[in-house]
Amino acid sequence: MKKNFWEKLAAKKKPFFVLAPMADVTDIAERQMLVKYGKPDVLYTEFVSADGLASEKGREVLIKDLRFNKNEHPIVAQIFGAKPENIKKAAQLVKELGFDGVDINMGCPDKAVIKQGAGSALMKNPKLAREIIRAAKEGAGNIPVSVKTRIGFSKNEIETWLPELLAEKPAAITIHGRTKKEMSEVSAHWDVIARAKEIANGSGVLIIGNGDVESLEDGNKKAKQSGVDGLMVGRGIFGNPWFFNKKIKIEGISLKERFAVMIEHTKLFEKDLSFPNDGSKKSIKGYHVMKKHFKAYVSGFDGAKELRAKLMETENSGEVEEIIKKYFKKVV
């Protein structure tokens, strides 16, 4: 029996809010912070190579990026690749690991990913893109397959690209409202996302809009204007684990509380990723990955730049805690 959580979610709530998959951002530590302070309707992992998951050696390393806790359901694993046979194997593994869904990345603009024929390169190869969706469905069995993509490679190609995807009936398609060429350097084209929803009407496929969603209010407004079923949020969550919390706005969070949460996030990152307490003594991610969060937590006030510079020199959570203590002694 098909376990399509997307259908149940859409029947219960529109628009729903989804966490975007972001490399070196939406790891288990970040997701746990969101679960605690403002859980979205659906969580996504970072994207993981299907080729890597399909090989015994690669699986040993990459499976650590697919760890999740029970409190994260519904959670979707995102995979990327250009070989249908490996996509099938990866989707099967995702199902076995207990995920609620598998998502195929067809929008990543990274040159290394494109070189493999994966990510946004698939927009240039609709035939292969469709084969990949079919392979993922075979591997995923009774859990739903979804796709995340862009409006085109070098120009808006939604009129020709989207029907190719719809023909394979994924459960949901997330449309990032920019071309690969535009990266994130221009505002998202929500008019094109609205057109994507029009094209998909009657297909039974949910359309999720992605790009420049600044708050829950902004997301609701964009959903009303475009007609999308859901919103995916990426950069908005940086330094703001309260993003999806209806009762709390970051403007109402004191600096003291914001920094306490930053320290909590750093400790969690160390425990789960930098110095995992699983007997392996092997770091899954270097501590430097955590530092990109410092830039977001520490901004928008006098002295932020200087404080950030000190935090960027730290090597562990203890040093972060010490710097924050000294900061408050100075300002008080």
Secondary structure, DSSP 8 states (H G I E B T S, - for coil): ----HHHHHHHH-SSEEEE---TTTSSHHHHHHHHHH---SBEEEEEEEHHHHHSHHHHHHHGGGG---GGG-SEEEEEE-S-HHHHHHHHHHHHHTT-SEEEEEE----HHHHHTT-GGGGGG-HHHHHHHHHHHHHHHTTS-EEEEEEEESSS--HHHHHHHHHTT--SEEEEEEEETTTTTSS---HHHHHHHHHHHTTS--EEEEES---SHHHHHHHHHHH--SEEEESGGGTT-TTTT-TT--GGGS-HHHHHHHHHHHHHHHIIIIIS-TTTT---SS-THHHHHHHHHHS-SSTTHHHHHHHHTT--SHHHHHHHHHHHHHHH-
